[in-house]
Amino acid sequence: MSQQVQGVIAPGKNEPVRVETIVIPDPGPGEAVVKIQACGVCHTDLHYKQGGINDDFPFLLGHEAAGVVESVGEGVTDVEPGDFVILNWRAVCGQCRACLRGRPWYCFNTHNAKQKMTLLDGTELSPALGIGAFAEKTLVAAGQCTKVDPEASPAVAGLLGCGVMAGIGAAINTGQVGRGDSVAVIGCGGVGDAAIAGARLAGAAKIIAVDIDDRKLETAKTMGATHTVNSRSTDPVEAIRSLTDGNGADVVIEAVGRPETYKQAFYARDLAGTVVLVGVPTPEMQLELPLIDVFGRGGSLKSSWYGDCLPSRDFPMLIDLHQQGRIDLGAFVTETIGLGDIEQAFTRMHEGDVLRSVVVF
């Protein structure tokens, strides 16, 4: 048995997305069908559309999603029909070398649904990040479903599925920002602003937001930035140092993913400080740094994968903090849209007009 729903696909490289009828199979062993209630429009979806991830077209886009489990396959015990869940793209296996060493947030064998969703003519779809949630329903591995408080808004909860979790986790999990630390965040889009919010949540005393767009810097203030630097007109390294008694920040989070901004992050940190790369570079980018500086400045150079999050631990915690008013996840939702508005949402995102457009079903 199967069912037909409406979903948004990217048919080919740089082609406009379109709404199509999607065939969803019944869940097999270890799988679940989830009725999607909301899904954020993430820059990664645009990368898929542009062919920047791979060329396995057509893609079923969407991955920052929350919804309700409709049905589960054989052997599924962690979730059941009716559960309100956030979808994650790192279903922890529990058996790989990272999991067995007690580091499941690094799981090297994350898994997706084994069955394929298709178009009506049988064409197999590649779901974005193994999810494919710009659709009324989607098929995922049950381990990709994380139960959270059902009182939370789906439009807010879904954002933890990617960008907001990546930023908060870059500060709290990867950067291990502590009380009284100084933090600089380079790049104040959705992920960078989430890093700012995470740094505030962790108790950072000084949070310096860096961007080339004054509109984004104003938004960064509402997320917790104590100082802002427009790097189009000011040297960000010198500005960050001057704001930290000439030393540099304890933690610098690079949320752009470019060699030039990474170098800024590298030289803007204090001695023995930490650089966290959470911005995603493209394959052709190269970084060159004097090795003596890498050695001489000490500290840590880290990459943050999905905010080094453990969904079963972090999603419920952050939803609870949001429900208590201790972190405003709703501030990341700029607008709610329909399935037919996604192409325009990509344009607004590219132009820096929104933090997140969220498709609501």
Secondary structure, DSSP 4 states (H G I P E B T S, - for coil): -EEEEEEEEE-STTPPPEEEEEEEEPP-TTEEEEEEEEEE--HHHHHHHTTSS---PSEE---EEEEEEEEE-TT--S--TT-EEEE-S----S-SHHHHTT-GGG-S-----SS--EETT-PBPEEGGGT--SBSEEEEEGGGEEE--TTS-HHHHGGGGTHHHHHHHIIIIIS---TT-EEEEE--SHHHHHHHHHHHHHT-SEEEEEES-HHHHHHHHHHT-SEEEETTTS-HHHHHHHTTTTS-EEEEEE-S--HHHHHHHHHHEEEEEEEEE-S---TT------HHHHHHH-SEEEE-SGGG--HHHHHHHHHHHHHTTSS-GGGG--EEE-GGGHHHHHHHHHTT--S-EEEE-
